[in-house]
């Protein structure tokens, strides 16, 4: 059985079940997208402090803890050890390139940048 959270409107007694999703990093999240349709309500979260706008396999951000990951790699590690194009490859394909993959990627980019 999947994990859910029950939200109850104490005024009407109406309840909805909201799915809980486990991420790769960070705390679990509640999908409250049915809240308006089922209860006629919205949530409020000034500054989107605890709201995810979408699912992402690309970026994880926890500002309070100072964590920024791209595809699971800390941004500090990428800034120190990877080139801009290597990070582009990572964001596009999910893994850092091998030497052969990077050579081909760079050649493909160069081919597309030619002015005819």
C-alpha positions in Angstrom: 0.0 0.0 0.0 1.3 3.4 -0.9 1.9 6.1 1.8 -0.7 8.8 2.0 -1.7 11.6 4.3 -5.3 12.4 5.1 -6.3 16.1 5.1 -9.6 16.8 6.9 -11.7 20.0 6.6 -12.8 20.4 10.2 -15.7 22.6 9.1 -17.3 20.1 6.7 -15.7 16.9 7.8 -14.7 16.1 4.2 -11.4 14.3 3.8 -9.0 13.7 1.0 -6.1 11.3 0.8 -2.9 12.9 -0.5 0.0 10.7 -1.8 3.4 11.0 -0.2 6.4 10.7 -2.4 9.9 9.8 -1.3 12.7 11.7 -3.1 16.2 10.6 -3.6 17.3 13.4 -1.3 15.6 15.4 1.4 12.3 15.0 3.2 9.2 13.2 1.7 6.7 15.4 -0.1 2.9 15.5 0.0 1.1 15.8 -3.4 -1.7 18.2 -2.5 -2.7 18.8 -6.1 -6.3 17.5 -5.5 -6.9 20.0 -2.6 -8.7 22.6 -4.7 -10.7 20.1 -6.8 -11.8 18.0 -3.7 -12.1 20.7 -1.0 -12.2 23.9 -2.9 -9.0 25.2 -1.2 -5.5 26.2 -1.9 -2.3 26.1 0.2 -0.3 29.2 1.1 3.5 29.1 1.4 5.0 32.6 1.2 8.2 32.5 -0.8 7.7 28.8 -1.7 9.9 27.9 1.4 8.5 24.4 1.6 6.9 23.9 -1.8 8.2 21.9 -4.7 7.0 23.2 -8.0 7.8 20.0 -9.9 9.6 16.6 -9.7 13.2 16.9 -10.7 15.9 14.3 -11.3 18.3 17.1 -12.2 18.5 19.4 -9.2 18.1 19.2 -5.5 18.3 22.3 -3.4 18.2 22.8 0.4 19.0 26.4 1.0 18.9 26.1 4.8 21.6 23.4 4.8 23.5 25.0 1.9 23.1 22.0 -0.4 22.9 22.2 -4.2 23.2 19.0 -6.2 23.1 18.5 -9.9 22.3 14.9 -10.8 23.5 13.9 -7.3 26.9 15.8 -7.6 27.6 18.6 -5.1 27.9 21.9 -7.0 31.3 22.6 -5.2 32.7 19.4 -6.7 31.4 20.2 -10.2 32.8 23.8 -10.0 36.2 22.6 -8.9 36.7 19.5 -11.0 34.4 19.7 -14.1 34.3 22.0 -17.1 31.3 23.9 -18.2 30.7 21.5 -21.1 31.1 18.4 -18.8 28.4 19.9 -16.6 26.2 20.5 -19.7 26.7 16.8 -20.6 25.8 15.8 -17.0 22.6 17.8 -17.0 21.5 16.5 -20.4 22.4 12.8 -20.0 22.5 12.2 -16.3 26.1 11.1 -15.9 29.5 12.8 -16.3 31.0 11.9 -19.7 33.8 9.4 -20.2 36.7 10.8 -22.2 35.4 9.3 -25.4 31.8 10.6 -24.8 33.2 14.1 -24.0 35.3 14.2 -27.1 32.3 13.2 -29.2 30.0 15.7 -27.4 32.5 18.5 -27.9 32.8 17.6 -31.6 29.0 17.6 -32.0 28.7 21.0 -30.4 31.4 22.4 -32.6 29.7 21.1 -35.7 26.5 22.8 -34.7 28.2 26.1 -34.0 29.6 26.6 -37.5 28.3 29.5 -39.4 27.5 28.7 -43.1 
